[in-house]
Amino acid sequence: MFVSKVRSLFSKLTDTLVEGIQLHMIYGNLNRRIRKRVSRDKFTTYETLLANARQAEKFLNEKPAEATSSENKVERSRHVEKKHYPEKVTKKDDMKSTRREISCYGCGAPGVIRARCEVCKNKKVASSAEDFASSYSTRVKSRPMFRIYIEGKRGLALADSGATGCVASRTLTKIFEENGHSFENKQASITYANGKTETSMVRKTTADVVIQGRKIKTTFTCLDNGVEGRTILGCDFLEAADIVMDVKRRNWYFAGNGKKMYPFV
């Protein structure tokens, strides 16, 4: 009955299939018990397929119910033997896989905290040891700050996602001058924290900023107003360095590597 129905469906197709392909498709959809008793090489036409299939059906209908039941039990037991169960994952293993990678925030050495770092534990660094820093770095602890290196000099910089560009402090500007940086005079509109906006001539220069081993070419605006001010890293630097800040937890990481976290200074 099944073979006849499928054969009638094939006859309605606009593109005629070769009879051998039709037989392959029908044979693949026959009952498993019939395929077990009728091998594919026993027929080449619909007539021989029908004859062999009817003979197999007749044999199965005459077979005692007990024999069929035992055969199904054997098939089920084989299926159970082949089934593979995944290894049980313990809570301890799961905690190991999700544990964040730690590193020394002093020198960046992996797998060790600052207090146990062989390089940094005997080294006492005072605030004056920074070659350039924000003058507000010791007061505004809630603001995110990075330790960076420019021209081999170590310093602190304030991360400000509200600033479109980067600003060099007076001390950092002096480092640029001592290292022979070329400056470009430009007219810029500057908005201060108090909301005041003014247009003035500023100097701009480009330098490589190194943060946790990554080097990012950055353009700095140097304000020659006689005030030390802050070294600020704005949105252009944060985007170029792929930095993601987690202000609530007081740390940051590089995009795509969230397992390695770095604390703010």
Buried (B, 14 or more C-beta within 10 A) or exposed (E): EEBEEBBEEBEEEEEEEEEEEBBEEBBEEBEEBBBEBBEEEEBEEBEEBBBBBEEBBEEBEEEEEEEEEEEEEEEEEEEEEEEEEEEEEEEEEEEEEEEEEBBBBBEBBEEBBBEEBEEBBEEEEEEEEBBBBBBBBEEEEEBBBBBBBBBEBBBBBBBBBEBEBBBBBBBBBEBBEEEEBEBEEEEEEBEEEEEEEEEEEBBBBEBEBBBBEEEBEBBBBBBEEEEBBBBBBBBBBBEBBEBBBEEEEEBBBBEEEEEBBBEBB
